[in-house]
Amino acid sequence: GLYDAVPGQDSWVWSHFPAGQRWRDLVSRHGKNALNAMVNSSKSTLHSAFDSNHSEASTSFVTRFHEESLSHPNPPIVVFYQISFSAEKAGNVIHDLIKHQFDTIAMGQYDNVTNSFDQQRKTLLYYTISGGSDEDNQFIYSLCRIHSDRIICHQVGAYDTSFVSGETLHQMHTFCIAKPSLNVIYIENQLGGYDTADNTGEIHATTSSVMSKACSPSEHTCNVCGKEFYPLPYSHFTGNMFSAHCSYIKDLLPPPTFEKEMYNIAGDAYLAHLRKQFTSELFKFTPRILGLRQHTVQHWIGGHPDLMPCDIATIHDERFEHAQHNETNQYSWGLAPRRSSAPPGQLGKDRERNFRSNREVAFREYYYLAGNIFRWQMLYGKVPNASSWAWQWFPDGKLWEAAAKVSGADALDAIAKQLDSQSGMELQWVE
């Protein structure tokens, strides 16, 4: 870490922070490897999102299938589909949900202007099955045969466990390196990051959203689009489904590498938190929020400083239960963020407003620019450019932009020194 030390055994931090006594024991026994010990003791809930026999994704599936059509001036729609079967849902429920998603894909892209579906372009569907039985595999094959006039199916992976949830993203990343001028769509048959018992309606609505023409990204205006974009607790799109331009995706870290780097960052962030370099007042540190192991798949698409997000859900209605599949003509495209900071129910507006007013505390908040700059520098060695939404949206963005430009990864320490020497309300960056 920064100081190669942790608080003493009698420090206040062990009684103040959640699970402090356990962390004190782990740090005492394992030192800087305490996070490894914590993760190893939680193997029942944390696991890699990638195959244990993982190797570099191959571009052969791109060149084997329809290379000519991909180079056409009006290429097919390219969709990457992660299909997971788990014991948490009955097989017939999962089959019904998948069938509905196949129906949505087969209809083509919805055009909000003409209130019609594009039936001219077919869809290249690259899919991965995780945890499926032979019966489940046959069910997917049957759907591909039924929709063969509209969907060209290619299975790019099959795994015995539903734990393998990141290989589809890895294949998509490889595809975009080979085809940087194309758009790709990523969908799942589950709602990543949303722990609700019955989320079938939400999955339907989100799939329809990212499949629509309204959600088409571009290289220079909006490089990733989703149903809704939220900057907190980390930059993400509803259900981890999105449409993205390959020029952005190709510059992301390979997903398996991203998982390893996020693991290291989480350990550094937690130690910095104990030393009061970061605050975590808005959300508690959890494996999902920190992006540990399988949770990195939800952080990957929004983790790059060059992200230019947009979304299409209407502003007055962010709740899934009000967004039905037949309301496609209600899409309203706009640059994001433009709605609440976090998904409904996760962070009250009054609470955040009050928190932002305390600048001395808010500027250290891990979920604001202090933590984002820390991660951007660790992952990609850079910060957003001057026109980025981040400098406009986060508190004291221009101050952070100036500090990051001069001090890089040490921006937090640089601002802290000036905060100590200036009044909080008049804080300005002085080079």
TORVEXLUM-976974 format. One record per residue (C-alpha): residue number from 1; residue in one letter; chain; z, y, x. Coordinates in steps of 0.2 Angstrom, whole numbers, plus 5000, padded with zeros to 4 digits. Each point is the difference from the previous one (the first is absolute). Last residue first. Layout:
BEGIN
+------+------+--------+------+------+------+
: banu : roke : gudren :   pz :   py :   px :
+------+------+--------+------+------+------+
:  NUM :    A :      A :    Z :    Y :    X :
...
+------+------+--------+------+------+------+
//
This chain:
BEGIN
+------+------+--------+------+------+------+
: banu : roke : gudren :   pz :   py :   px :
+------+------+--------+------+------+------+
:  431 :    E :      A : 4953 : 5125 : 4996 :
:  430 :    V :      A : 5010 : 5006 : 4986 :
:  429 :    W :      A : 4999 : 4991 : 4984 :
:  428 :    Q :      A : 5008 : 5009 : 4985 :
:  427 :    L :      A : 5016 : 4998 : 4991 :
:  426 :    E :      A : 5005 : 5015 : 4989 :
:  425 :    M :      A : 5009 : 4991 : 4987 :
:  424 :    G :      A : 5009 : 4988 : 5012 :
:  423 :    S :      A : 5006 : 5015 : 5011 :
:  422 :    Q :      A : 4995 : 4997 : 5018 :
:  421 :    S :      A : 5007 : 4993 : 5016 :
:  420 :    D :      A : 5006 : 4983 : 4994 :
:  419 :    L :      A : 4984 : 4998 : 4990 :
:  418 :    Q :      A : 4990 : 5004 : 5016 :
:  417 :    K :      A : 5008 : 4985 : 5009 :
:  416 :    A :      A : 4998 : 4989 : 4985 :
:  415 :    I :      A : 4981 : 5005 : 4999 :
:  414 :    A :      A : 4997 : 4994 : 5018 :
:  413 :    D :      A : 5011 : 4984 : 4997 :
:  412 :    L :      A : 4989 : 4995 : 4985 :
:  411 :    A :      A : 4984 : 5005 : 5009 :
:  410 :    D :      A : 5003 : 4988 : 5014 :
:  409 :    A :      A : 4986 : 4988 : 4995 :
:  408 :    G :      A : 4987 : 5014 : 5003 :
:  407 :    S :      A : 5009 : 5016 : 5007 :
:  406 :    V :      A : 4986 : 5013 : 4999 :
:  405 :    K :      A : 4989 : 4994 : 4985 :
:  404 :    A :      A : 5015 : 4992 : 4992 :
:  403 :    A :      A : 5010 : 5016 : 5000 :
:  402 :    A :      A : 4986 : 5010 : 4992 :
:  401 :    E :      A : 4997 : 4987 : 4987 :
:  400 :    W :      A : 5019 : 4998 : 4997 :
:  399 :    L :      A : 5001 : 5019 : 4996 :
:  398 :    K :      A : 4985 : 5000 : 4989 :
:  397 :    G :      A : 5007 : 4985 : 4990 :
:  396 :    D :      A : 5017 : 5008 : 4997 :
:  395 :    P :      A : 5002 : 4988 : 4985 :
:  394 :    F :      A : 4986 : 4987 : 4998 :
:  393 :    W :      A : 4985 : 5004 : 4990 :
:  392 :    Q :      A : 4990 : 5013 : 5010 :
:  391 :    W :      A : 5002 : 4992 : 5017 :
:  390 :    A :      A : 4997 : 4983 : 4992 :
:  389 :    W :      A : 4984 : 5005 : 4991 :
:  388 :    S :      A : 4991 : 5000 : 5016 :
:  387 :    S :      A : 4989 : 5016 : 5005 :
:  386 :    A :      A : 5008 : 5002 : 5017 :
:  385 :    N :      A : 4997 : 4982 : 5006 :
:  384 :    P :      A : 5013 : 4986 : 4997 :
:  383 :    V :      A : 5011 : 4994 : 5014 :
:  382 :    K :      A : 4995 : 4990 : 5015 :
:  381 :    G :      A : 5005 : 4985 : 5011 :
:  380 :    Y :      A : 4995 : 4987 : 4987 :
:  379 :    L :      A : 5015 : 4989 : 4996 :
:  378 :    M :      A : 5014 : 5008 : 5009 :
:  377 :    Q :      A : 4994 : 5018 : 4998 :
:  376 :    W :      A : 4996 : 4997 : 4981 :
:  375 :    R :      A : 5017 : 4991 : 4998 :
:  374 :    F :      A : 5010 : 5015 : 5007 :
:  373 :    I :      A : 4990 : 5013 : 4991 :
:  372 :    N :      A : 5003 : 4991 : 4984 :
:  371 :    G :      A : 5019 : 4998 : 5003 :
:  370 :    A :      A : 5003 : 5019 : 5004 :
:  369 :    L :      A : 4986 : 5005 : 4987 :
:  368 :    Y :      A : 5009 : 4994 : 4985 :
:  367 :    Y :      A : 5007 : 4982 : 4996 :
:  366 :    Y :      A : 5011 : 5000 : 5016 :
:  365 :    E :      A : 5009 : 5016 : 4995 :
:  364 :    R :      A : 5004 : 5011 : 5015 :
:  363 :    F :      A : 4992 : 5016 : 4992 :
:  362 :    A :      A : 5009 : 4997 : 4984 :
:  361 :    V :      A : 5017 : 5001 : 5007 :
:  360 :    E :      A : 4999 : 5018 : 5008 :
:  359 :    R :      A : 4988 : 5004 : 4986 :
:  358 :    N :      A : 5012 : 4998 : 4986 :
:  357 :    S :      A : 4989 : 5006 : 4986 :
:  356 :    R :      A : 4989 : 4984 : 5002 :
:  355 :    F :      A : 5015 : 4990 : 4994 :
:  354 :    N :      A : 5003 : 5010 : 4984 :
:  353 :    R :      A : 4981 : 4998 : 4996 :
:  352 :    E :      A : 5001 : 4981 : 5004 :
:  351 :    R :      A : 5015 : 4998 : 4988 :
:  350 :    D :      A : 4992 : 5010 : 4986 :
:  349 :    K :      A : 4983 : 4991 : 5001 :
:  348 :    G :      A : 5009 : 4983 : 4999 :
:  347 :    L :      A : 4994 : 4986 : 5012 :
:  346 :    Q :      A : 4996 : 4982 : 4996 :
:  345 :    G :      A : 4998 : 5001 : 4981 :
:  344 :    P :      A : 4982 : 5005 : 5000 :
:  343 :    P :      A : 4991 : 4996 : 5017 :
:  342 :    A :      A : 5004 : 5013 : 5014 :
:  341 :    S :      A : 4996 : 5018 : 5004 :
:  340 :    S :      A : 4995 : 5004 : 4982 :
:  339 :    R :      A : 4981 : 5005 : 4997 :
:  338 :    R :      A : 4987 : 5008 : 5010 :
:  337 :    P :      A : 5000 : 4991 : 5017 :
:  336 :    A :      A : 4985 : 4999 : 5000 :
:  335 :    L :      A : 4983 : 5006 : 4997 :
:  334 :    G :      A : 4994 : 4998 : 4982 :
:  333 :    W :      A : 4990 : 4989 : 4988 :
:  332 :    S :      A : 5005 : 4999 : 4982 :
:  331 :    Y :      A : 4998 : 4983 : 4991 :
:  330 :    Q :      A : 5002 : 5001 : 4981 :
:  329 :    N :      A : 4983 : 4991 : 4997 :
:  328 :    T :      A : 5008 : 4984 : 5007 :
:  327 :    E :      A : 5011 : 4999 : 4985 :
:  326 :    N :      A : 4995 : 4983 : 4994 :
:  325 :    H :      A : 5011 : 4992 : 5014 :
:  324 :    Q :      A : 5016 : 5008 : 4994 :
:  323 :    A :      A : 5010 : 5013 : 5009 :
:  322 :    H :      A : 5016 : 5004 : 4990 :
:  321 :    E :      A : 5010 : 4985 : 5007 :
:  320 :    F :      A : 4995 : 5005 : 5017 :
:  319 :    R :      A : 5009 : 5016 : 5001 :
:  318 :    E :      A : 4992 : 5015 : 5009 :
:  317 :    D :      A : 4994 : 5009 : 4984 :
:  316 :    H :      A : 4999 : 5019 : 5000 :
:  315 :    I :      A : 4991 : 5000 : 5017 :
:  314 :    T :      A : 4985 : 4989 : 4995 :
:  313 :    A :      A : 4997 : 4986 : 5011 :
:  312 :    I :      A : 4986 : 5002 : 5013 :
:  311 :    D :      A : 5007 : 5001 : 5017 :
:  310 :    C :      A : 4995 : 5008 : 5017 :
:  309 :    P :      A : 5006 : 4998 : 5018 :
:  308 :    M :      A : 4994 : 5007 : 5016 :
:  307 :    L :      A : 5009 : 4989 : 5013 :
:  306 :    D :      A : 4996 : 5005 : 5018 :
:  305 :    P :      A : 5018 : 4998 : 5005 :
:  304 :    H :      A : 4999 : 4981 : 4997 :
:  303 :    G :      A : 5014 : 4991 : 4991 :
:  302 :    G :      A : 4993 : 5001 : 4982 :
:  301 :    I :      A : 4989 : 4984 : 5001 :
:  300 :    W :      A : 5013 : 4990 : 5009 :
:  299 :    H :      A : 5016 : 5003 : 4991 :
:  298 :    Q :      A : 4999 : 4988 : 4986 :
:  297 :    V :      A : 4994 : 4986 : 5012 :
:  296 :    T :      A : 5015 : 5004 : 5011 :
:  295 :    H :      A : 5011 : 4992 : 4987 :
:  294 :    Q :      A : 4997 : 4983 : 5006 :
:  293 :    R :      A : 5009 : 5004 : 5016 :
:  292 :    L :      A : 5010 : 5016 : 4999 :
:  291 :    G :      A : 4993 : 5015 : 4993 :
:  290 :    L :      A : 5015 : 5011 : 5001 :
:  289 :    I :      A : 5000 : 5003 : 4981 :
:  288 :    R :      A : 4998 : 4982 : 4996 :
:  287 :    P :      A : 5013 : 4994 : 5013 :
:  286 :    T :      A : 5012 : 5012 : 4993 :
:  285 :    F :      A : 5007 : 5017 : 5007 :
:  284 :    K :      A : 5008 : 5009 : 4985 :
:  283 :    F :      A : 4989 : 5013 : 4992 :
:  282 :    L :      A : 5002 : 5019 : 4998 :
:  281 :    E :      A : 5014 : 5003 : 5012 :
:  280 :    S :      A : 4993 : 4991 : 5015 :
:  279 :    T :      A : 5004 : 5012 : 5014 :
:  278 :    F :      A : 4993 : 4998 : 5017 :
:  277 :    Q :      A : 5007 : 5006 : 5017 :
:  276 :    K :      A : 5017 : 4995 : 4994 :
:  275 :    R :      A : 5003 : 4987 : 5014 :
:  274 :    L :      A : 5001 : 4986 : 4987 :
:  273 :    H :      A : 4983 : 5006 : 4993 :
:  272 :    A :      A : 4992 : 5000 : 5017 :
:  271 :    L :      A : 5006 : 4982 : 5002 :
:  270 :    Y :      A : 4992 : 4996 : 4983 :
:  269 :    A :      A : 4984 : 5009 : 5005 :
:  268 :    D :      A : 4998 : 4991 : 5016 :
:  267 :    G :      A : 5002 : 4983 : 4992 :
:  266 :    A :      A : 4988 : 5005 : 4986 :
:  265 :    I :      A : 4987 : 5005 : 5013 :
:  264 :    N :      A : 5001 : 4983 : 5008 :
:  263 :    Y :      A : 4996 : 4991 : 4984 :
:  262 :    M :      A : 4987 : 5013 : 4995 :
:  261 :    E :      A : 4991 : 4996 : 5017 :
:  260 :    K :      A : 5000 : 4981 : 4996 :
:  259 :    E :      A : 4993 : 5003 : 4982 :
:  258 :    F :      A : 4987 : 5012 : 5006 :
:  257 :    T :      A : 4994 : 4987 : 5013 :
:  256 :    P :      A : 4997 : 4988 : 4986 :
:  255 :    P :      A : 4992 : 5013 : 4989 :
:  254 :    P :      A : 4987 : 5005 : 5014 :
:  253 :    L :      A : 5005 : 5018 : 5003 :
:  252 :    L :      A : 4990 : 5013 : 4990 :
:  251 :    D :      A : 4984 : 5008 : 5007 :
:  250 :    K :      A : 4989 : 4988 : 4990 :
:  249 :    I :      A : 5008 : 5004 : 4984 :
:  248 :    Y :      A : 4996 : 5019 : 5001 :
:  247 :    S :      A : 4981 : 4998 : 5003 :
:  246 :    C :      A : 5000 : 4985 : 4988 :
:  245 :    H :      A : 5003 : 5012 : 4985 :
:  244 :    A :      A : 5014 : 4994 : 4988 :
:  243 :    S :      A : 5003 : 4994 : 4983 :
:  242 :    F :      A : 5018 : 4995 : 4996 :
:  241 :    M :      A : 5012 : 4988 : 4994 :
:  240 :    N :      A : 5018 : 5000 : 5008 :
:  239 :    G :      A : 5007 : 4999 : 4983 :
:  238 :    T :      A : 5000 : 5019 : 4998 :
:  237 :    F :      A : 4994 : 5008 : 5016 :
:  236 :    H :      A : 5011 : 5003 : 5015 :
:  235 :    S :      A : 5007 : 5013 : 5012 :
:  234 :    Y :      A : 5018 : 4995 : 5003 :
:  233 :    P :      A : 5016 : 5003 : 4989 :
:  232 :    L :      A : 4991 : 5011 : 4995 :
:  231 :    P :      A : 4983 : 5007 : 5003 :
:  230 :    Y :      A : 4994 : 4993 : 4983 :
:  229 :    F :      A : 4982 : 4997 : 4995 :
:  228 :    E :      A : 4995 : 4994 : 4982 :
:  227 :    K :      A : 4985 : 4990 : 4994 :
:  226 :    G :      A : 4993 : 4998 : 5018 :
:  225 :    C :      A : 4988 : 5009 : 5011 :
:  224 :    V :      A : 4998 : 5000 : 5019 :
:  223 :    N :      A : 4989 : 5011 : 5011 :
:  222 :    C :      A : 5000 : 5015 : 4990 :
:  221 :    T :      A : 4989 : 5015 : 5005 :
:  220 :    H :      A : 4991 : 4996 : 5016 :
:  219 :    E :      A : 4996 : 4982 : 5000 :
:  218 :    S :      A : 4999 : 4997 : 4981 :
:  217 :    P :      A : 5010 : 4990 : 4988 :
:  216 :    S :      A : 4994 : 4993 : 4983 :
:  215 :    C :      A : 5015 : 5001 : 4988 :
:  214 :    A :      A : 4990 : 5008 : 4985 :
:  213 :    K :      A : 4987 : 4986 : 5002 :
:  212 :    S :      A : 5013 : 4988 : 4994 :
:  211 :    M :      A : 5006 : 4984 : 5008 :
:  210 :    V :      A : 5016 : 5008 : 5007 :
:  209 :    S :      A : 5005 : 5005 : 4982 :
:  208 :    S :      A : 4996 : 4984 : 4992 :
:  207 :    T :      A : 5010 : 4990 : 5012 :
:  206 :    T :      A : 5015 : 5012 : 4997 :
:  205 :    A :      A : 4999 : 4999 : 4981 :
:  204 :    H :      A : 4999 : 4981 : 5001 :
:  203 :    I :      A : 5014 : 4998 : 5012 :
:  202 :    E :      A : 5011 : 5012 : 4990 :
:  201 :    G :      A : 4997 : 4990 : 4984 :
:  200 :    T :      A : 5005 : 4984 : 5009 :
:  199 :    N :      A : 5016 : 5007 : 5007 :
:  198 :    D :      A : 5013 : 4989 : 4991 :
:  197 :    A :      A : 5016 : 4998 : 5010 :
:  196 :    T :      A : 4999 : 5016 : 5010 :
:  195 :    D :      A : 5002 : 5002 : 5019 :
:  194 :    Y :      A : 4987 : 5012 : 5005 :
:  193 :    G :      A : 4996 : 5001 : 5018 :
:  192 :    G :      A : 4984 : 4989 : 4999 :
:  191 :    L :      A : 4994 : 4997 : 4982 :
:  190 :    Q :      A : 4992 : 4983 : 5000 :
:  189 :    N :      A : 4983 : 4993 : 4998 :
:  188 :    E :      A : 4994 : 5011 : 5014 :
:  187 :    I :      A : 4986 : 5013 : 5003 :
:  186 :    Y :      A : 4991 : 5008 : 5014 :
:  185 :    I :      A : 4984 : 5010 : 4998 :
:  184 :    V :      A : 4988 : 5004 : 5014 :
:  183 :    N :      A : 4989 : 5014 : 5004 :
:  182 :    L :      A : 4986 : 4999 : 5013 :
:  181 :    S :      A : 4995 : 5011 : 5015 :
:  180 :    P :      A : 5011 : 4990 : 5012 :
:  179 :    K :      A : 4992 : 4983 : 4998 :
:  178 :    A :      A : 5006 : 4989 : 5015 :
:  177 :    I :      A : 5016 : 5009 : 5002 :
:  176 :    C :      A : 5002 : 5000 : 4981 :
:  175 :    F :      A : 4998 : 4981 : 4999 :
:  174 :    T :      A : 5013 : 4997 : 5013 :
:  173 :    H :      A : 5013 : 5011 : 4990 :
:  172 :    M :      A : 4995 : 4991 : 4984 :
:  171 :    Q :      A : 5003 : 4983 : 5008 :
:  170 :    H :      A : 5018 : 5006 : 5006 :
:  169 :    L :      A : 5003 : 5007 : 4983 :
:  168 :    T :      A : 4996 : 4983 : 4993 :
:  167 :    E :      A : 5012 : 4992 : 5013 :
:  166 :    G :      A : 5015 : 5010 : 4994 :
:  165 :    S :      A : 5008 : 4990 : 4986 :
:  164 :    V :      A : 5004 : 4983 : 5009 :
:  163 :    F :      A : 5017 : 4997 : 4991 :
:  162 :    S :      A : 4991 : 4992 : 4986 :
:  161 :    T :      A : 5000 : 4984 : 5010 :
:  160 :    D :      A : 4986 : 4987 : 5002 :
:  159 :    Y :      A : 4987 : 5012 : 5006 :
:  158 :    A :      A : 4982 : 5003 : 4996 :
:  157 :    G :      A : 4989 : 5012 : 5009 :
:  156 :    V :      A : 4983 : 5009 : 4999 :
:  155 :    Q :      A : 4994 : 4994 : 4983 :
:  154 :    H :      A : 4983 : 5007 : 4996 :
:  153 :    C :      A : 4995 : 5005 : 4982 :
:  152 :    I :      A : 4984 : 5009 : 4995 :
:  151 :    I :      A : 5005 : 5008 : 4983 :
:  150 :    R :      A : 4988 : 5006 : 4986 :
:  149 :    D :      A : 4989 : 4985 : 4996 :
:  148 :    S :      A : 5013 : 4988 : 5008 :
:  147 :    H :      A : 5013 : 5005 : 4987 :
:  146 :    I :      A : 5003 : 4983 : 4993 :
:  145 :    R :      A : 4998 : 4991 : 5017 :
:  144 :    C :      A : 5012 : 5012 : 5008 :
:  143 :    L :      A : 5012 : 4997 : 4986 :
:  142 :    S :      A : 4998 : 4981 : 5002 :
:  141 :    Y :      A : 5004 : 5002 : 5019 :
:  140 :    I :      A : 5016 : 5009 : 4996 :
:  139 :    F :      A : 5006 : 4986 : 4989 :
:  138 :    Q :      A : 4995 : 4987 : 5012 :
:  137 :    N :      A : 5011 : 5008 : 5013 :
:  136 :    D :      A : 5015 : 5001 : 4987 :
:  135 :    E :      A : 4997 : 4981 : 4996 :
:  134 :    D :      A : 5001 : 4996 : 5019 :
:  133 :    S :      A : 5016 : 5010 : 5001 :
:  132 :    G :      A : 5001 : 5018 : 5005 :
:  131 :    G :      A : 5013 : 5008 : 5012 :
:  130 :    S :      A : 4989 : 5013 : 5007 :
:  129 :    I :      A : 4981 : 5002 : 4995 :
:  128 :    T :      A : 4990 : 5012 : 5009 :
:  127 :    Y :      A : 4985 : 5009 : 4993 :
:  126 :    Y :      A : 4984 : 5009 : 5005 :
:  125 :    L :      A : 4990 : 5006 : 4984 :
:  124 :    L :      A : 4983 : 5007 : 5003 :
:  123 :    T :      A : 4997 : 5009 : 4983 :
:  122 :    K :      A : 4983 : 5003 : 4992 :
:  121 :    R :      A : 4993 : 5017 : 4997 :
:  120 :    Q :      A : 4989 : 5004 : 4985 :
:  119 :    Q :      A : 5013 : 4998 : 4986 :
:  118 :    D :      A : 5009 : 5016 : 5003 :
:  117 :    F :      A : 5012 : 5002 : 4986 :
:  116 :    S :      A : 5000 : 5013 : 4987 :
:  115 :    N :      A : 5009 : 5016 : 4994 :
:  114 :    T :      A : 4986 : 5011 : 5008 :
:  113 :    V :      A : 5012 : 5011 : 5010 :
:  112 :    N :      A : 5014 : 4988 : 5002 :
:  111 :    D :      A : 4988 : 4987 : 5008 :
:  110 :    Y :      A : 5008 : 4983 : 5000 :
:  109 :    Q :      A : 4996 : 4989 : 5015 :
:  108 :    G :      A : 4994 : 4982 : 4996 :
:  107 :    M :      A : 5004 : 4990 : 4985 :
:  106 :    A :      A : 5002 : 4984 : 5011 :
:  105 :    I :      A : 5014 : 5008 : 5009 :
:  104 :    T :      A : 5010 : 5003 : 4984 :
:  103 :    D :      A : 4996 : 4982 : 4994 :
:  102 :    F :      A : 5006 : 4993 : 5017 :
:  101 :    Q :      A : 5017 : 5011 : 4998 :
:  100 :    H :      A : 5002 : 4993 : 4982 :
:   99 :    K :      A : 4998 : 4982 : 5007 :
:   98 :    I :      A : 5012 : 5003 : 5013 :
:   97 :    L :      A : 5013 : 5006 : 4988 :
:   96 :    D :      A : 4997 : 4985 : 4989 :
:   95 :    H :      A : 5002 : 4988 : 5014 :
:   94 :    I :      A : 5016 : 5008 : 5006 :
:   93 :    V :      A : 5007 : 4998 : 4983 :
:   92 :    N :      A : 4994 : 4982 : 4999 :
:   91 :    G :      A : 5008 : 4996 : 5016 :
:   90 :    A :      A : 5017 : 5006 : 4996 :
:   89 :    K :      A : 5007 : 5015 : 5010 :
:   88 :    E :      A : 5013 : 5000 : 5013 :
:   87 :    A :      A : 4995 : 4984 : 5008 :
:   86 :    S :      A : 4986 : 5008 : 5009 :
:   85 :    F :      A : 4981 : 5001 : 5000 :
:   84 :    S :      A : 4992 : 5014 : 5010 :
:   83 :    I :      A : 4982 : 5006 : 4998 :
:   82 :    Q :      A : 4995 : 5015 : 5013 :
:   81 :    Y :      A : 4984 : 5007 : 4995 :
:   80 :    F :      A : 4988 : 5010 : 5011 :
:   79 :    V :      A : 4986 : 5008 : 4990 :
:   78 :    V :      A : 4983 : 5007 : 5006 :
:   77 :    I :      A : 4989 : 5008 : 4987 :
:   76 :    P :      A : 4982 : 4996 : 5004 :
:   75 :    P :      A : 4989 : 5011 : 5011 :
:   74 :    N :      A : 4989 : 5014 : 4993 :
:   73 :    P :      A : 4991 : 5005 : 5016 :
:   72 :    H :      A : 5000 : 4982 : 5006 :
:   71 :    S :      A : 5009 : 4995 : 5015 :
:   70 :    L :      A : 5013 : 4989 : 4991 :
:   69 :    S :      A : 4985 : 4992 : 4991 :
:   68 :    E :      A : 4993 : 4994 : 5017 :
:   67 :    E :      A : 5016 : 4994 : 5007 :
:   66 :    H :      A : 5002 : 4989 : 4984 :
:   65 :    F :      A : 5012 : 4987 : 5007 :
:   64 :    R :      A : 5001 : 4993 : 5017 :
:   63 :    T :      A : 5001 : 5017 : 5009 :
:   62 :    V :      A : 5015 : 5006 : 4991 :
:   61 :    F :      A : 5009 : 4983 : 5000 :
:   60 :    S :      A : 4997 : 4999 : 5019 :
:   59 :    T :      A : 5010 : 5015 : 5003 :
:   58 :    S :      A : 5015 : 4989 : 5005 :
:   57 :    A :      A : 5018 : 5004 : 4998 :
:   56 :    E :      A : 5010 : 4998 : 5016 :
:   55 :    S :      A : 5011 : 4985 : 4999 :
:   54 :    H :      A : 5015 : 4996 : 4989 :
:   53 :    N :      A : 5008 : 4982 : 5002 :
:   52 :    S :      A : 5016 : 5007 : 4992 :
:   51 :    D :      A : 4989 : 5008 : 4986 :
:   50 :    F :      A : 5004 : 5018 : 4996 :
:   49 :    A :      A : 5012 : 5009 : 4989 :
:   48 :    S :      A : 5015 : 4996 : 5011 :
:   47 :    H :      A : 5016 : 4995 : 4992 :
:   46 :    L :      A : 5016 : 5008 : 4993 :
:   45 :    T :      A : 5010 : 4994 : 4985 :
:   44 :    S :      A : 5006 : 4983 : 5006 :
:   43 :    K :      A : 4998 : 5005 : 5018 :
:   42 :    S :      A : 5015 : 5012 : 4998 :
:   41 :    S :      A : 5010 : 4995 : 5015 :
:   40 :    N :      A : 4985 : 5001 : 5011 :
:   39 :    V :      A : 4997 : 5018 : 4994 :
:   38 :    M :      A : 5018 : 5005 : 5004 :
:   37 :    A :      A : 4999 : 4992 : 5017 :
:   36 :    N :      A : 4984 : 5009 : 5004 :
:   35 :    L :      A : 5008 : 5016 : 4994 :
:   34 :    A :      A : 5014 : 4998 : 5012 :
:   33 :    N :      A : 4989 : 4997 : 5015 :
:   32 :    K :      A : 5006 : 5017 : 5007 :
:   31 :    G :      A : 5017 : 4993 : 5003 :
:   30 :    H :      A : 5001 : 4982 : 4994 :
:   29 :    R :      A : 5019 : 4996 : 4998 :
:   28 :    S :      A : 5007 : 5018 : 4998 :
:   27 :    V :      A : 4985 : 5006 : 4990 :
:   26 :    L :      A : 5001 : 4985 : 4988 :
:   25 :    D :      A : 5019 : 5003 : 4997 :
:   24 :    R :      A : 4997 : 5018 : 4997 :
:   23 :    W :      A : 4985 : 4997 : 4989 :
:   22 :    R :      A : 5011 : 4988 : 4989 :
:   21 :    Q :      A : 5014 : 5014 : 4999 :
:   20 :    G :      A : 4987 : 5013 : 4996 :
:   19 :    A :      A : 4992 : 4990 : 4985 :
:   18 :    P :      A : 4997 : 5017 : 4992 :
:   17 :    F :      A : 5004 : 5015 : 5011 :
:   16 :    H :      A : 5017 : 5009 : 5001 :
:   15 :    S :      A : 5011 : 4987 : 5007 :
:   14 :    W :      A : 4990 : 4995 : 5015 :
:   13 :    V :      A : 4995 : 5018 : 5002 :
:   12 :    W :      A : 5017 : 5007 : 5003 :
:   11 :    S :      A : 5001 : 4993 : 5017 :
:   10 :    D :      A : 5014 : 4988 : 5005 :
:    9 :    Q :      A : 4989 : 4987 : 5008 :
:    8 :    G :      A : 4990 : 5013 : 5010 :
:    7 :    P :      A : 4983 : 5007 : 4994 :
:    6 :    V :      A : 4985 : 4993 : 5008 :
:    5 :    A :      A : 4992 : 5003 : 5017 :
:    4 :    D :      A : 4983 : 5000 : 5009 :
:    3 :    Y :      A : 4998 : 5018 : 4996 :
:    2 :    L :      A : 4983 : 5001 : 4993 :
:    1 :    G :      A : 4999 : 4982 : 4995 :
+------+------+--------+------+------+------+
//
